[in-house]
Amino acid sequence: MGEQYFERRPASRRQPAHIRVTVRGHSLTLRTDAGVFSKTKLDRGTELLLEALDVGPREGILDLGCGYGVLGIAAARLSQGGHVILTDVNERAVALARANLTTNQIRNAEVRLGPLYEPVEGMAFHHIVSNPPIRAGRAVVDRIIAEAPAHLLAGGRLWLVARTRQGADALRGRMEDAFGNAAIAKRGSGYKVLLSTKSEA
C-alpha cells in the first residue's frame, strides 16, 4: 500500500534495494526499501524540484518529509559550508536517509525523526524543500505551508513540487495566502515547482 510511506512504522515487508542517480552533476548511491516513497527510482517531481533548487553557500536548509534523503543530500552538496536537516515521520525512511548520508559522505547534514516541523521546533532556515505527501491529505499539506513562514529567516524560501492534476494550482493559491507571493519556478512532465519567499520586513 503506497500510502504507508507517511506512517511512522510502515507495515510492508522490507525489500532493501539500491538505486544510482546523478543529480546536478553529483553521482549518488541511495538505499531504498518498501514502505518509503518512490523506492525504485527518483520520481519526476523530485527530479524537477532538484533541477530548480537554487541554494547558496553556508545556508541552512530543511528537507521536510525527506524519505530516503535525496533532496537533502543534493542540497548539502550544493550548499558548500551550509547545513541541512532532514526530517520524516517514517522510521524506516529516517534510517535509510542516515545510511545514505554516510554512503555518500555527506558531513554537513543530519536526520531527525518526527512529524512535520516538530523535530526543528524553534529553528529557522534559508530554505525549506519538500515533495509534500499529497495522499496524506489536505490538512497535512496545509500545515506544511501555513507553518513554513515561522521556520524561515527573512528572505527565506519555501520550495514545493506537485502534479498539476493533483492540485498544484490550489497549492500555489495557499502559498500565496501564507506568504503574499507564489511563483512557478519550473514546470514539466505534468508537475510544477512552486516557490514562495518570506518578506524581508
Wavefront OBJ file of the C-alpha trace (Angstrom):
o trace
v 0.000 0.000 0.000
v 1.700 3.175 -1.220
v 0.204 5.397 1.460
v 2.335 3.743 4.136
v 5.286 5.998 3.364
v 3.884 8.751 5.595
v 3.161 6.431 8.530
v 5.562 6.152 11.462
v 6.068 2.400 11.120
v 5.362 1.026 7.619
v 3.694 -2.381 7.755
v 5.012 -3.523 4.387
v 7.591 -6.304 4.295
v 11.081 -4.963 3.782
v 12.588 -5.102 0.289
v 16.002 -3.417 0.539
v 17.402 -2.113 -2.737
v 19.893 0.404 -4.136
v 19.419 2.974 -6.860
v 22.050 5.152 -8.502
v 21.212 8.646 -9.708
v 23.074 11.700 -10.972
v 21.808 14.977 -9.540
v 23.247 18.333 -10.700
v 26.452 16.597 -11.719
v 26.756 14.614 -8.486
v 26.560 10.810 -8.635
v 24.644 9.366 -5.666
v 24.079 5.809 -4.464
v 20.876 5.539 -2.445
v 19.482 2.752 -0.306
v 15.717 2.359 -0.593
v 13.118 -0.062 0.745
v 9.431 -0.908 0.691
v 7.309 1.484 2.712
v 9.112 4.627 1.531
v 8.123 6.973 -1.291
v 9.337 6.154 -4.815
v 11.543 3.255 -3.779
v 12.532 2.005 -7.244
v 13.607 5.256 -8.905
v 13.724 9.002 -8.438
v 10.219 10.297 -9.146
v 9.816 13.008 -11.759
v 8.519 15.609 -9.298
v 11.629 15.270 -7.145
v 13.839 15.433 -10.257
v 12.159 18.673 -11.340
v 12.494 20.183 -7.860
v 16.198 19.292 -7.826
v 16.653 20.932 -11.237
v 15.026 24.139 -9.975
v 16.550 24.308 -6.497
v 18.752 27.369 -6.047
v 20.731 27.366 -2.800
v 23.840 29.314 -1.899
v 26.897 28.606 0.247
v 26.630 28.490 4.032
v 22.829 28.309 4.039
v 20.546 26.411 6.396
v 18.164 24.062 4.633
v 15.287 21.881 5.841
v 14.250 18.814 3.818
v 10.743 18.237 5.176
v 9.419 14.695 4.732
v 12.797 13.572 3.433
v 12.058 9.941 2.543
v 15.374 8.234 1.849
v 17.038 11.632 1.647
v 17.790 12.588 -1.937
v 16.620 16.225 -1.687
v 18.595 16.866 1.484
v 21.694 15.096 0.198
v 21.657 17.105 -3.028
v 21.080 20.348 -1.101
v 24.023 19.534 1.177
v 26.249 19.062 -1.874
v 25.005 22.315 -3.445
v 25.416 24.494 -0.336
v 29.111 24.466 0.475
v 29.572 25.192 4.151
v 25.819 25.041 4.706
v 23.893 22.710 6.980
v 20.893 20.559 6.112
v 18.387 18.956 8.460
v 16.266 16.153 7.023
v 13.061 15.166 8.842
v 10.491 12.430 8.373
v 7.791 10.739 10.448
v 8.626 7.357 8.870
v 11.197 5.441 10.966
v 12.281 3.333 8.003
v 12.840 6.442 5.861
v 14.902 8.088 8.617
v 17.140 5.018 8.922
v 17.647 4.952 5.147
v 18.376 8.690 4.984
v 21.000 8.346 7.722
v 22.627 5.452 5.877
v 22.566 7.447 2.635
v 24.325 10.403 4.262
v 27.109 8.029 5.279
v 27.269 6.219 1.929
v 27.525 9.488 0.016
v 29.980 11.031 2.515
v 27.687 13.925 3.417
v 29.036 15.547 6.583
v 27.030 18.784 6.633
v 23.621 17.208 7.241
v 21.679 15.314 9.898
v 18.398 13.393 10.024
v 15.709 13.800 12.689
v 12.625 11.661 13.306
v 9.252 13.289 13.831
v 6.160 14.774 12.173
v 6.392 17.941 10.090
v 8.188 20.772 11.913
v 8.246 19.113 15.344
v 11.912 17.984 15.091
v 13.048 21.565 14.310
v 10.909 23.484 16.774
v 12.269 26.987 17.323
v 14.610 26.817 14.313
v 14.569 28.894 11.119
v 16.185 28.209 7.738
v 17.127 29.874 4.469
v 15.209 27.192 2.543
v 12.524 24.595 3.163
v 12.233 21.969 0.421
v 9.541 19.317 0.177
v 7.817 16.958 -2.205
v 4.719 17.022 0.013
v 2.710 13.858 0.714
v -0.444 14.814 -1.195
v -2.043 11.450 -0.343
v -1.648 12.153 3.377
v -4.493 14.622 2.969
v -5.019 18.333 2.640
v -4.643 19.028 6.374
v -1.023 17.799 6.351
v -0.071 19.755 3.244
v -1.824 22.876 4.562
v 0.276 22.675 7.745
v 3.481 22.424 5.711
v 2.564 25.705 4.013
v 0.950 27.553 6.920
v 3.760 26.821 9.386
v 6.605 27.428 6.923
v 6.972 31.213 7.483
v 7.693 30.641 11.191
v 10.591 28.357 10.192
v 12.122 30.642 7.568
v 14.530 33.503 8.003
v 13.693 36.856 6.374
v 14.090 36.322 2.635
v 13.910 32.548 3.130
v 12.174 30.378 0.547
v 9.699 27.508 0.530
v 10.095 25.107 -2.407
v 7.300 22.599 -3.115
v 6.518 20.369 -6.084
v 3.160 18.878 -7.066
v 1.417 17.347 -10.040
v -0.719 19.830 -11.910
v -3.633 17.360 -11.902
v -3.224 16.739 -8.159
v -3.867 20.348 -7.266
v -0.632 22.254 -7.876
v -2.577 25.407 -8.697
v -4.625 25.172 -5.496
v -1.380 24.635 -3.595
v 0.037 27.757 -5.185
v -3.019 29.693 -4.006
v -2.489 28.535 -0.420
v 1.189 29.537 -0.620
v 0.097 32.957 -1.870
v -2.195 33.260 1.153
v 0.588 32.309 3.577
v 3.413 34.372 2.041
v 1.787 37.032 -0.112
v 3.588 35.571 -3.141
v 3.935 32.287 -5.015
v 5.716 31.709 -8.310
v 6.137 28.748 -10.629
v 9.900 28.156 -10.523
v 9.848 25.319 -13.066
v 7.334 23.126 -14.841
v 7.490 19.919 -16.829
v 6.128 16.362 -17.165
v 2.839 17.374 -15.559
v 4.497 18.881 -12.455
v 5.053 22.388 -11.145
v 7.775 23.547 -8.764
v 6.276 26.270 -6.574
v 8.282 28.925 -4.765
v 7.314 31.414 -2.056
v 9.671 33.907 -0.389
v 9.293 35.263 3.126
v 9.190 39.043 3.307
v 12.398 40.792 4.333
v 10.382 43.133 6.571
l 1 2 3 4 5 6 7 8 9 10 11 12 13 14 15 16 17 18 19 20 21 22 23 24 25 26 27 28 29 30 31 32 33 34 35 36 37 38 39 40 41 42 43 44 45 46 47 48 49 50 51 52 53 54 55 56 57 58 59 60 61 62 63 64 65 66 67 68 69 70 71 72 73 74 75 76 77 78 79 80 81 82 83 84 85 86 87 88 89 90 91 92 93 94 95 96 97 98 99 100 101 102 103 104 105 106 107 108 109 110 111 112 113 114 115 116 117 118 119 120 121 122 123 124 125 126 127 128 129 130 131 132 133 134 135 136 137 138 139 140 141 142 143 144 145 146 147 148 149 150 151 152 153 154 155 156 157 158 159 160 161 162 163 164 165 166 167 168 169 170 171 172 173 174 175 176 177 178 179 180 181 182 183 184 185 186 187 188 189 190 191 192 193 194 195 196 197 198 199 200 201
